[in-house]
Amino acid sequence: MLQRLNDAFAAGQKVTGADANFYLHEASEATMMGRGLGYDAAHAAAIEKYGVSPFSLYHPEVIQANPGLFNNAWRNYWNLPTKP
């Protein structure tokens, strides 16, 4: 995810979709944790703040490139082929 963001920023491209969701979520989560909120609370608050699905934080390419990290719920969200 960070590489996707770095590449977009380096190319002067607008960050949208899952990449923007991830960036905004992580920035908000880090800010809240820096102010003393625990990870779980900050994570939930960041999702609520932007009103997005947790599944929308990772681009489908990231899910496909890291099959061991994401279960079929993630694949179903993005209409990707599921694993047996």
Legacy VTK file of the C-alpha trace (Angstrom):
# vtk DataFile Version 3.0
C-alpha trace
ASCII
DATASET POLYDATA
POINTS 84 float
0.000 0.000 0.000
2.775 2.403 0.839
4.480 1.686 -2.478
1.238 2.420 -4.318
0.972 5.751 -2.483
4.631 6.632 -3.031
4.323 5.858 -6.741
1.183 7.980 -7.091
2.675 10.916 -5.197
5.940 10.712 -7.169
4.002 10.764 -10.441
1.845 13.661 -9.293
-1.261 11.502 -9.594
-4.434 12.021 -7.621
-4.926 9.305 -4.996
-8.453 7.876 -5.125
-10.522 4.863 -4.122
-8.969 2.275 -1.841
-5.629 4.090 -1.903
-7.233 7.306 -0.627
-9.278 5.363 1.926
-6.125 3.678 3.217
-4.155 6.931 3.393
-6.867 8.895 5.182
-7.612 6.018 7.542
-3.970 5.514 8.533
-3.322 9.242 8.977
-6.405 9.634 11.153
-5.647 6.485 13.132
-2.061 7.605 13.779
-3.224 11.051 14.886
-5.711 9.560 17.331
-3.149 7.131 18.709
-0.685 10.002 19.080
-3.270 11.670 21.279
-3.453 8.609 23.518
-6.239 6.520 22.018
-5.525 2.781 21.859
-5.179 1.002 18.514
-8.573 -0.732 18.505
-10.454 2.441 19.424
-8.467 4.564 16.946
-9.005 2.013 14.177
-12.767 1.906 14.755
-12.988 5.695 15.056
-11.072 6.226 11.804
-13.410 3.871 9.946
-16.441 5.638 11.402
-14.987 9.084 10.666
-14.854 8.419 6.931
-17.891 6.128 6.773
-16.166 3.463 4.716
-16.135 -0.312 4.879
-13.009 -1.796 6.459
-12.778 -3.882 3.282
-12.375 -0.701 1.217
-9.021 0.162 2.812
-6.972 -2.232 0.687
-6.842 -2.071 -3.095
-7.781 -5.299 -4.908
-4.237 -5.543 -6.311
-2.876 -5.598 -2.749
-5.338 -8.325 -1.770
-4.394 -10.432 -4.788
-0.660 -9.910 -4.215
-0.919 -11.028 -0.564
-3.328 -13.985 -0.572
-2.253 -15.248 2.842
-3.176 -11.969 4.527
-6.735 -11.643 3.232
-9.610 -14.111 3.520
-12.532 -14.564 1.143
-14.551 -11.782 2.785
-12.059 -9.319 1.284
-12.227 -11.042 -2.094
-16.032 -11.035 -2.042
-16.115 -7.308 -1.307
-14.069 -6.605 -4.440
-15.661 -9.395 -6.547
-12.342 -11.212 -6.773
-12.046 -14.985 -7.230
-12.300 -16.737 -3.869
-9.917 -19.305 -2.438
-11.163 -22.842 -1.695
LINES 1 85
84 0 1 2 3 4 5 6 7 8 9 10 11 12 13 14 15 16 17 18 19 20 21 22 23 24 25 26 27 28 29 30 31 32 33 34 35 36 37 38 39 40 41 42 43 44 45 46 47 48 49 50 51 52 53 54 55 56 57 58 59 60 61 62 63 64 65 66 67 68 69 70 71 72 73 74 75 76 77 78 79 80 81 82 83
